[in-house]
Amino acid sequence: MKRFYSQATVIAEDGGWAIRLDDRPVRTPSRAPLLLPSVALGDAVAAEWNAQGETLDPRTMPFTGFSNAAIDQIAPDKDSFAAGLARYGESDLLCYRADGPTELILRQEMAWDPLLDWARSRYDITLHQTAGIIHVAQPAETLERLGGAVSALDVYTLAGFSALVTLSGSLLCALAVIEQFATPEQVWETAELDEIWQIEQWGDDTEAAARRASRAAEFLVAAAFCRLSYSASRA
């Protein structure tokens, strides 16, 4: 689509913040009003629209995309969406450790144990670990409490949170980001530890490096979106 407006602005509307393209309201793909929970998030979305050239490129508008997903895809059945993400806690990346070599085992302990200890304390849960890929069941109370933490998130935060979970393969990593236990960069490096190890042992190639860079960028953008939406829900 060619750019058809000169300026995107943010206005207060219906208890939230709406985007106007000149005098036209922005709507989601399902034609719902694009209404945002904070002026900060509104400013970020408006900045994406203002940064467009002669042709609109949705790939350069991730905050708009997350906001659309929150309204069109998550809000109609928030509980089911949250429950789907919470199921990652049944087989969280951080609970599955290498059975060798020793150096990798030690690096996983150094990187992953602090995050597991934080999760145990923060949510008052028990987390079982195993070596290898054989499934280890987590206590029902643990899954219930982690599910409660996810279901308590608002629909906008859930949109970005979903990307954090799926990109890292870890519910606990995603929770650590939004709870600011560590920076998004630190959490991403934690989640990528096994990949980093493999590269150190066997080398890298250009295409794989480009894919990793793209995934890292997506993770950091999702974290930035969560920061704005999560803080707004607690204001």
Secondary structure, DSSP 8 states (H G I E B T S, - for coil): -B---S-EEEEEETTEEEEEETTEE-B-TTS-B-EES-HHHHHHHHHHHHT--SB--GGG-HHHHHHHHIIIIIGGGHHHHHHHHHGGGGG-GGGEE----HHHHHHHHHHHHHHHHHHHHHHT-----EESSS-----HHHHHHHHHHHHTS-HHHHHHHHHHHHHHT-HHHHHHHHTTSS-HHHHHHHHTHHHHHHHHHH---HHHHHHHHHHHHHHHHHHHHHHHHHHHHT-
